[in-house]
Amino acid sequence: MRKLAVLAVTTTLIVLTACVTINVYFPAAEVEQAAREFVDKVIGDELPGESTPPVRDESSSIEPVPVHSERRFSLLSLFISEAHAQQPDITIRTPAIQSIQARMAGRFDSTLRAHFDAGALGFGGDGLVVVRDASKIPLKDRAAVNQAVAEDNRDRNAVYREIAVANNHPEWEDRIRETFARQWIAGAKSGWWYQEGGSWKQK
């Protein structure tokens, strides 16, 4: 009986340790929701009929394990607390991130939006803005637009890095960039251009 009890506790610890490990993996759904929120504030609100899908709570997948000893219960509680502590909570509301977001929103409305509408600019597959067709930009405006695109891309690179660092996982920067790249395209308005598989497409 004692061996069975030890085996049960050991199995429980292995299961809970596995849960802790799983929870520190890249939280794709949470980052996608954060990216959608960021993009909507820069280029505009959601399109009619769009809605934000619910984020799955991965912590709900931890199955309760029956224990009968107070000591064992305390041990399990400790591991469950550790699992919850590792649950990702993606933030995009640090002062640095919000400052970049405000700059990008202002720049988009003042300079970039009109050139997306005209087809001169498009969203690259790498999460940056690309001058797709310079001939659609009046000659007198080209220097200013090129400067605005360069500044916007600096801010984009900075925000992907800042989000990763703010969430204590700098190694997530490339994955965050990929997620944001998809969201810029998803948030593009009808008629705007974007890159997919190296080719330009129009929404």
C-alpha positions as CSV (number, residue, x, y, z in Angstrom):
1,M,0.0,0.0,0.0
2,R,2.8,2.3,0.9
3,K,4.6,1.6,-2.5
4,L,1.3,2.5,-4.3
5,A,1.1,5.8,-2.4
6,V,4.7,6.7,-3.3
7,L,4.1,5.7,-6.9
8,A,0.9,7.9,-7.0
9,V,2.8,10.9,-5.6
10,T,5.7,10.4,-8.0
11,T,3.4,10.1,-11.0
12,T,1.6,13.3,-9.9
13,L,4.8,15.2,-9.6
14,I,5.9,14.1,-13.1
15,V,2.6,15.2,-14.6
16,L,2.6,18.6,-12.9
17,T,6.2,19.2,-13.8
18,A,5.3,18.5,-17.4
19,C,2.5,21.0,-17.2
20,V,5.0,23.7,-15.9
21,T,7.3,22.9,-18.9
22,I,4.4,23.2,-21.4
23,N,3.2,26.5,-20.0
24,V,6.5,28.2,-20.8
25,Y,6.3,27.4,-24.5
26,F,5.5,30.3,-26.9
27,P,1.9,31.3,-26.1
28,A,0.7,31.7,-29.7
29,A,-2.9,32.5,-29.0
30,E,-2.1,35.2,-26.4
31,V,0.5,36.8,-28.7
32,E,-2.0,36.8,-31.6
33,Q,-4.6,38.5,-29.5
34,A,-2.1,41.1,-28.3
35,A,-0.9,41.7,-31.9
36,R,-4.5,42.2,-33.0
37,E,-5.1,44.7,-30.3
38,F,-1.9,46.6,-31.2
39,V,-2.6,46.6,-35.0
40,D,-6.2,47.8,-34.5
41,K,-5.0,50.8,-32.5
42,V,-2.4,51.7,-35.2
43,I,-4.4,51.3,-38.4
44,G,-8.0,51.4,-37.2
45,D,-10.7,49.4,-35.6
46,E,-11.8,45.9,-36.5
47,L,-13.7,45.5,-39.7
48,P,-17.5,44.9,-39.4
49,G,-18.3,41.4,-38.5
50,E,-14.8,40.6,-37.1
51,S,-14.5,39.6,-33.5
52,T,-11.7,38.5,-31.2
53,P,-11.7,34.8,-30.7
54,P,-11.6,33.6,-27.1
55,V,-8.2,32.7,-25.8
56,R,-7.9,29.1,-24.6
57,D,-7.0,28.8,-20.9
58,E,-4.2,26.2,-21.0
59,S,-4.3,26.0,-17.2
60,S,-7.7,24.3,-17.4
61,S,-6.0,21.3,-19.0
62,I,-4.4,20.4,-15.6
63,E,-6.4,17.4,-14.3
64,P,-6.9,17.2,-10.5
65,V,-5.2,14.2,-8.9
66,P,-6.9,12.7,-5.9
67,V,-4.8,12.7,-2.7
68,H,-5.7,11.8,0.8
69,S,-2.8,13.1,2.9
70,E,-2.6,16.8,4.0
71,R,1.1,16.7,3.4
72,R,0.6,15.4,-0.2
73,F,-2.1,18.0,-0.8
74,S,0.3,20.8,0.2
75,L,2.9,19.4,-2.1
76,L,0.5,19.3,-5.0
77,S,-0.7,22.8,-4.2
78,L,2.9,24.0,-4.4
79,F,3.3,22.5,-7.9
80,I,0.0,23.8,-9.1
81,S,1.0,27.3,-7.9
82,E,4.3,26.9,-9.9
83,A,2.3,25.9,-13.0
84,H,0.1,28.9,-12.7
85,A,3.1,31.2,-12.1
86,Q,4.5,30.0,-15.5
87,Q,1.2,30.7,-17.3
88,P,2.1,33.4,-19.9
89,D,0.5,36.8,-19.5
90,I,1.5,38.7,-22.6
91,T,1.6,42.5,-22.0
92,I,1.8,45.2,-24.6
93,R,1.1,48.0,-22.2
94,T,4.5,49.0,-20.9
95,P,5.3,52.8,-21.3
96,A,7.9,52.0,-24.0
97,I,5.6,49.9,-26.1
98,Q,2.7,52.4,-25.7
99,S,5.0,55.2,-26.7
100,I,6.0,53.3,-29.9
101,Q,2.4,52.5,-30.6
102,A,1.4,56.1,-30.3
103,R,4.1,57.2,-32.7
104,M,3.1,54.6,-35.2
105,A,-0.6,55.5,-35.1
106,G,0.2,59.2,-35.6
107,R,2.5,58.5,-38.5
108,F,0.1,56.1,-40.1
109,D,-2.7,58.6,-40.1
110,S,-0.6,61.6,-41.0
111,T,1.5,60.0,-43.8
112,L,1.3,56.3,-44.5
113,R,-2.4,55.6,-44.8
114,A,-3.0,57.7,-47.9
115,H,-0.2,55.8,-49.7
116,F,-1.5,52.4,-48.6
117,D,-4.9,53.6,-50.1
118,A,-3.1,54.6,-53.3
119,G,-1.3,51.3,-53.6
120,A,2.2,52.7,-53.2
121,L,2.9,51.0,-49.9
122,G,2.2,47.5,-48.7
123,F,2.8,45.2,-45.8
124,G,5.8,42.9,-46.1
125,G,5.8,39.3,-45.0
126,D,8.4,40.2,-42.4
127,G,6.2,42.6,-40.4
128,L,7.6,45.8,-42.1
129,V,6.2,48.4,-44.5
130,V,7.5,48.2,-48.1
131,V,7.4,50.8,-50.8
132,R,5.7,48.7,-53.5
133,D,5.3,51.2,-56.3
134,A,7.1,54.5,-55.9
135,S,5.5,55.8,-59.1
136,K,2.3,56.2,-57.2
137,I,3.9,58.7,-54.8
138,P,4.0,62.3,-56.1
139,L,7.6,63.3,-56.7
140,K,7.5,66.1,-54.2
141,D,6.3,63.6,-51.4
142,R,8.8,60.8,-52.1
143,A,11.5,61.9,-49.7
144,A,9.0,62.4,-46.9
145,V,7.3,59.1,-47.5
146,N,10.6,57.2,-47.7
147,Q,11.6,58.8,-44.4
148,A,8.3,57.9,-42.8
149,V,8.6,54.3,-44.0
150,A,12.2,54.0,-42.6
151,E,11.0,55.5,-39.2
152,D,8.0,53.2,-39.1
153,N,10.2,50.1,-39.7
154,R,12.6,51.2,-37.0
155,D,9.6,51.4,-34.6
156,R,8.3,48.0,-35.8
157,N,11.6,46.3,-35.2
158,A,11.8,48.0,-31.8
159,V,8.3,47.0,-30.7
160,Y,8.8,43.3,-31.6
161,R,12.0,43.3,-29.5
162,E,10.4,45.3,-26.7
163,I,7.4,43.0,-26.4
164,A,9.7,40.0,-26.2
165,V,11.9,41.7,-23.5
166,A,8.9,43.0,-21.6
167,N,7.6,39.5,-21.2
168,N,10.9,38.2,-20.1
169,H,11.5,36.1,-23.2
170,P,13.8,37.9,-25.6
171,E,14.1,34.6,-27.5
172,W,10.5,35.0,-28.7
173,E,11.3,38.1,-30.8
174,D,11.2,36.2,-34.2
175,R,8.0,34.4,-33.3
176,I,6.4,37.7,-32.2
177,R,7.5,39.3,-35.5
178,E,5.9,36.5,-37.4
179,T,2.7,36.8,-35.5
180,F,2.5,40.6,-36.0
181,A,3.3,40.2,-39.7
182,R,0.2,38.0,-40.1
183,Q,-1.9,40.5,-38.1
184,W,-0.8,43.5,-40.2
185,I,-2.1,41.6,-43.2
186,A,-5.2,40.5,-41.5
187,G,-6.0,44.1,-40.5
188,A,-5.3,45.5,-44.0
189,K,-8.2,47.3,-45.5
190,S,-9.8,46.4,-48.8
191,G,-7.6,47.5,-51.7
192,W,-4.4,47.5,-49.7
193,W,-1.4,45.4,-50.8
194,Y,0.6,42.8,-48.9
195,Q,3.3,40.2,-49.6
196,E,2.6,36.5,-49.4
197,G,5.1,33.9,-50.5
198,G,7.2,36.6,-52.1
199,S,4.4,37.8,-54.3
200,W,2.2,40.9,-54.0
201,K,-1.5,40.4,-53.4
202,Q,-4.3,42.9,-53.0
203,K,-7.1,42.6,-50.5
